[in-house]
């Protein structure tokens, strides 16, 4: 009887040790290769059921997506339309589905996506696995589409593990498109898995500055030639703006003027504005160096909108221009410690409108 009790004790100890054992990333990466696509809830369970820590579950989801999903380039886009119906996944249509669920199912069916599909699939699987995550939009240097304009052109993710938010990009970790953009080359890149904020911002600049996860975000060089155009900018038919450069120099007491010209303000006012999600204390709040400026003229028939900001605090660094309750432009301010006179102010006022070519 005692012998049996000892055996059972050793068995339970072995099971407990196995559950607590840290699984290496290489072992997880190898396991996910044999897991077949499935509806999001079932797939999330299959990917995480054997792991006890959040980081192991996260790695399994991240690694599976990079291994099984290809970036959608011109060469494989046609294959999306000719999927073999016999091999398509079967999803229940009776339950209500979120937009992320719908996109995730489409990505799993087609086994390909662009950055938005990657990010939404990642978040959906994290949601089903009980991992907190977010979808981040912003500007990425050298993205697949090679958009050179300083504007929102990419989507990535953040995840809350080990009591802190961390950054990752499952799209860029999956591989890259060739120069002509018609072929996707699968190559896993560890750089974009839980990257340090100071490294991540070198080629990822978010619409919402909170997602830099930095007290003092690095200034992208692109600000020297143009203001940053947020994701909401593309919603509206903005044909010009001033100042044309993204960095504005001013002194305490100066008045900064920004002008936007739109094509159809009445139609713009009918659009639903994007909302900035409210996050809990686990995410750094927008720092005091950020200000949001509404137009001083709000007549719906006015195509030209004027914004005025009086510089009263030398700590202000970021000027957000708001249109229809959306942030559409972001300028970087350089406030001089001593007022240099009216020259800088008059220069800002005299800046001609900069044409925008979509």
Buried (B, 14 or more C-beta within 10 A) or exposed (E): EEEEEEEEEEEEEEEEEEEEEEBEBEEBBEBBEEBEBBBBBEBBEBBBEBBEEBBBBBBBBBBBBBBBBBBBBEBBEEEBEEEEEEEEBEBEEEEEBEEBBEBBBBBBBBBBBBBBBBBBBBBBBBBBBEBBBBBBBBBBBEBBEEBEEBBBBBBBBBBBBEEEBBBBBBBBBBBBBEEEEEBBEEEBEEEBBBBEBEEBBEBBBBBBBBBBBBEEBEBBEBBEEBBBBBBBBBBBBBBBBBBBBBBBBBBBEBEBBBBBBBEEBEEBBEEEBBEBEEBEEEBBEBBEBBBBBEBEEEEEEEBBBEBEBEBEEBEBBBBBBBBBBBBBBBBBBEBBEEBEEEEBBEEBBEBEBBEBEE
